């Protein structure tokens, strides 16, 4: 597969996965597991979890695509 297409797929899935994960984390309300008024820690947890999840999702999609013959 062309490297340009791989980068395009990776970054589009990464960005889309980031926003979806971030919205899901806000709906779950993980801030109730932190101490009160710890906004930096809560926002950092949102950011780190969203980045890690979206990275794993993008790599999973790329690995799944590479399994099919003809790539």
SULRANOR-V53631 format. One record per helix or strand of 3 or more residues. SS is the DSSP state (H for helix, E for strand). FROM is the first residue (numbers start at 1). TO is the last residue. If there is no record, write none. Layout:
ss=SS from=FROM to=TO
ss=SS from=FROM to=TO
This chain:
ss=H from=3 to=28
ss=H from=30 to=33
ss=H from=39 to=67
